[in-house]
Amino acid sequence: MPTFTAPDGTQLAYHVLGEGEPLLCLPGGPMRACAYLGDLGGLSRHRRLIKLDLRGTGDSAIPADPATYRCDRQVGDVEALRAHLGLERVDVLTHSAGGDLALLYAAGYPRRIRSLTLVTGRARALGVDFTEEHRREAAALRKAEPWYDAAHAAYERVWAGSASDADWDAITPFFYGRWDANAEAHAATDVEQTNQEAADRYAAPGAFHPAEARAAVAAWDARVLLLAGALDSGPLPRVAAAIAELFPRAELTVQPDAGHFPWLDDPRGFSETVAAFLDRGK
């Protein structure tokens, strides 16, 4: 397992899978170990995946200062990894809350990114967030599912602020396009793979300055792919489309019947879509 040193001296780990052109992968969660990304639906057959364990997660060390879990404080970690790999410019793929880290990296180091793939990515860094109304809209699409009634009742308690741990577990099927044994196994690793203290600090006050970030990406010439799940609430496809409009060179793909982890719902479709986007930039 290779490691490198972050600017503050923290030892960080990354995992390499596959062959070919490198693709730097930043996990979401927030602050979930990169293991949950797996091989991204077989994308490792097309690209050499370099999956970063963010500080305090997976095989990376816990930093001396927990304040460095804040999203903007981790931008230097991404740049240190790029330098460690000896890459002049990198293709970056990120998932979910990792979208904020990738966007801040793009704003701070625009010449270092060749392309950016946002997989069901957050964009709080650009002033876009997901709301209860978005969650309700996506949840309504799942009314025919056998688990819907119990999961929706739990969702209501979440929105009311009275949820138990069991309620949080009960809403998990909403985040997968197909709630089967594979999805259940994937979801079961969430707690053990997530650094909850770090997750709580990730979006702490001061992490994001949307006006500055928007101005930076508006002048950016890199290619951007936003891949949304048709059944996902974060972001809804129409919200992902609005995010795409903030970039000069962005395209949107909505994967049918997919939730928040689209590489699980249709591995081949996901990997071929992303690989085709990356190949167009060669």
Beta strands, then each sheet from edge to edge (+ up, - down):
strand 1: 3-5
strand 2: 11-17
strand 3: 22-26
strand 4: 48-53
strand 5: 90-95
strand 6: 113-119
strand 7: 223-229
strand 8: 250-255
sheet 1: 1+ 2- 4+ 3+ 5+ 6+ 7+ 8+
end
